Amino acid sequence: MAFEEEVDDKNISETELSKIPLMRAFVESKDPSAKEYDDLTIRRFLRARELDIEKASSMFLEFLKWRSSFVPNGSISLSEVPDELAQNKMFMQGFDKKGRPITVVFGARHFQNKVGGLDEFKRFVVYSLDKLCSRMPTGEEKFVGIGDLKGWGYSNCDIRGYLGALKILQDYYPERLGKLFIVNAPSLFMTAWKIVYPFIDKKTKEKIVFVENSTLKSRLQEDIEEDQLPETYGGKMPLVPIQNC
């Protein structure tokens, strides 16, 4: 998508308009593969680094390097994440009131992958994020997540996995997370949360909302219409495994 088609976007500032071509020229001079990415992608990296061209360019060039080595075929195939998919822990369905696609992750179904290891889990994260991005309607760049921790226990605690997923989200998919609702969180989870929390950047922290069980449906419905809300939270939308979307 050419950026010129988006200049009327009310969320674009004059400063961004002036800095995007400057950053593009710089990153393309360092890595010609940057030409494959549209200006909206450049803008997301700029925003992630407070419109600092030098920092945003460094972040983007690192992303290009990572993408070419970790996703050499351009996408992650189902055959690369079989054990992660078998856990049946991630679903996609519906859109929130802003038109952002919704994903639901059940934390109690996640276990450290003893076959594919951490690398397969990271591939699964990339597979899932790419799926979410592909479902975004024109003009939308973010998604909404519901992290359901009902039944979560020590056997589900995977600090290395959590930190790996966090790094991928923050470093390689900046400005993609719109909001993350954490629901049904047991007190036991807070031990793991205290370990992970310092690694979450400020912008991401602002998008995380812990929801009390007593207000679960009403709070979710502030952002999601009932016909788009998952059935498990009192809505009308059935959950669909991510690989079937």
N, C-alpha and C positions, 0 to 999 in steps of 0.2 A: 504494500500500500504506500503510495507516495505521500509524503508529509504535506505537500501542497494541498491535498484534498482535505486536510484537517485544520487549516489555518483559522477556520471560524469557530473551532472548539473553544468554549468559554474558559476552559481550564488551562489554556496555553497563555503564558505571559510573554510580554515583549522581550524580556531577558532570555527566556528559553528560545524564542524564535531567532534571536541573534547568535546564541551559543551553539545551537544544534549543527549548523553547517560548519562551524569552526572545529567542533569535535569530530565531525564526520571526516573532514579533510585530514585531520591528524591521524585518526585510527586507520584510515584507509592507506595512508602513507606507510604505516607500520605493518599492517596486515591486510592485504587485498581482499581477503574473505569477508571483511567488514562490509563490503558492497552488497552482500547478500541480505543484510538486515535493514529494515526500514527506519525512518526517522523517529517513529514512535518508540522503537527499541532504544535508540540513542537517547531519547528524552527520559525513558525510565532510568537509565544509568545515571544521567545527569541529576535527576531528582534524588536518586539514592545517595548522591554525594553533594547535596546542597548546591547544585549548579556549578561546582568547581570542575572546570574542564580537565585539568591535569589529573585530579583524583578519579573522576568519572572515566577518563580515557584509560587509565591504568586498570581500573576495575573491568572495563569492557574488553580490553586486550587479554586480560587473564581469563575472562569468560570464553573468548574465542579459542584460546589455547586449550582450556579444559574441555570444551565441547568437541573439538576435533579429536582429542585423545580418548575421551570417555564415551562419546557417542559417534564413533567414526562412520557409521552407516546413515547418520542423520536422524535416526529414531531407535528406540528400544523395542525389540520384538517380544512377543509373548514367550517365545522359547528361551529368552534370556532371564526371565523372572518367574519360573514355574513354581518354586517353593513359596515365594511371597504371595503369589496369586492364590495358592492352595489354602492360605490362611483365611481367605474370604473376609478381609477386614476393611476394605475401602469401597465406597459406593459413590455414585454420582446421580443426581436427580434435581430437576427444577432450577429455578432462578429466584434470587431475592428481589425485593421491590426496586432495586436499582438496575436489575438485569444481569447481575453477576451469577455465574454458575455456582452451584452448591455441591460440596463434597462432604461425605460423612465418613469418619474413621472410627472404628471400634478398637480402643486401646487394649482391651482384655483379650483380643484375638491375635495380638502381635507377640511373637516370641522370637528370640534371637535365632537367626537362620544358621543352623549347624551344618548345612550342606553347602549352600552358596555363599555363606558368610556375609560380612559387612558389604562387600562389593555388590552382591545381588540385591541387598536391601537398598543401596544407593541407586542402583539401576531402576528399581521399582519406584523410588521417589521421582526420578526423572521421567519415567514412563507415565506416572500419574500426573505430574505437573504439565507435561506436554499434552496429555489428554484434556486437562482442564482448560489450558490455553486454547486448544482447538475448538472448544465449545463456546468461547466468548463471542457474543454477537458483535457486529461492526460498531466501533466506537467505545467498546468496553475492554478494559485491560486487566481487571482484577477478578478474583474469585473469593468465595466465602467458604469457610470450613467449619464443621462441627466435630469437635473431638470428644467422643463419648467414652468416658472412663468407667462406666458401670462394670463392676466385677474386676477392676484392675488390681493386680497384686504383685508381689515380688517377682514372680515368674515372668511377668510382662515387662519388668524394668530393664531397659536397654539403653543405658546412658550413651554408649558409643553410637548407637543407631540414631538416637535423638539428636545428638550433636552433629552427626553426619548429615541428617536431613535438614537441620537448621542452617548449616553452612551452604548447602545447595540452594535452599530457598533464598537466603539473604544475599549470597554472593553471585549467583547465576540466574536468579529469577527476581531481581529487585522490582519493587513496586507492583508485584503481582497479587500479593495477599491483600484483600480488602478488609476482612475481619475473620477472627477465629473465635468461635464460641467453645469454651471448655465446659462440658456438662457432666453431671453425675460423678464428680471428682471425689474419691474417698480421701480421708485425711492422710492415709498412707502415701498417696501420690505426692504430697507436698514435700516429702523428703527428696524425691527425685527432682521435683520442680526447683528446689533451692540450689541444686547442683547445676541445672541447665540455665536458670534465669540470668546469671551474669554474662552468658554468651549471647543473649538476645539483644539486638541493637535497639536503640530508643524508639525508632519508628515502628518496629515490629511489636514491641511491648505495648504501644498505644493501641494496637489493633486486636489485642487479646482480651477477651471478656469471660470471666468466670461467672457462670449462671447458677443461681440457687435452685435447688430441686423444686421448692415451693412455687417458684415463679417461672418455671422452665417454659411451658407453652406460651404464656403471655409475653415473656421476654423475646422468644424467638419470633413471635408474630409481630413484634414491632418492626422487624426487618424482612419477614417472609410471610407472604399471603398464605392462608390456610390451604389453598389448592396446590401450593408449591412446597408446603412443609411436609417432611417425611411422616408417614403414618405412625412410626414409632414415637413421635412427639405430639400426636394428636391431630396431625394434618391428613391430607388426602393423597399424597404422592408416594407411590411405592418405591422402595430402594432398588437400584439396579447396580449390580457389580460393575466395577470400573472397566473391566475387560469386555463387558457387553455393550458399552456405550459407543 
